[in-house]
Amino acid sequence: MKAVGSDTRTWIKLTETYRPDPWRGQRYTQWYEEYRQQYRSVKDQYKHVATLLERGK
């Protein structure tokens, strides 16, 4: 809409602002790394199961 000259600032009024919580961000990063390590350890098993399922069709 801005490209055609419409002022979009009046469309939505912000009533609250949220700030990232550094502690939660750190925890999420730790959990995500744990997930990635676990996935790497089982991904070949999932491929094997998928192959078995495909053969059973």
N, C-alpha and C positions, 0 to 999 in steps of 0.2 A: 504494500500500500504506500510505503514511503516513496517508492519509485514513481508513483503517479501523483505525488504531492499531498497525500492525505496525512494528517497529523494523528499518529496512533497513540500519543502519550495520554490522551483523555479516555481511551478505551478501557483501561484497567487501572484501578487505584490500589496501590500496595498499602496494606494495613499493618504488616509485620515484616520484620527482617530476621532471618535466621543466620547464625554464624556457625561455621564448622567447629566441632568439638575435637581438639587435638588428641585427647585421650582415646576417644572412640575411633578416630582415624588410625591411630597407632594399633589399636586392637584389631581393627578390620584388616590392616595390612598383615598382621601376624596370622590371623585366621586364613586369609587368602593364600599366604605362602604355604601353610599347612595343607590346605586343599590341593594346591598344585603338586606338592610332594606326594600326597596320597594318590592323586590321579595318575601321575607318572608311574607309580608302582603297580597299578592295576589296568592300565589302558590296553596292554597286550592281551590280558585275560578277556576284556570286553570284546576285542576283535575276534578272539577265538570263539567266544559264545555266539557272536553274530554269524560267524561262518557256519557253526553247527546249526543254528536256526535256519539259515538260508538253505542248507542241505536237506533239512527236514520238510521243506515245502513241496 
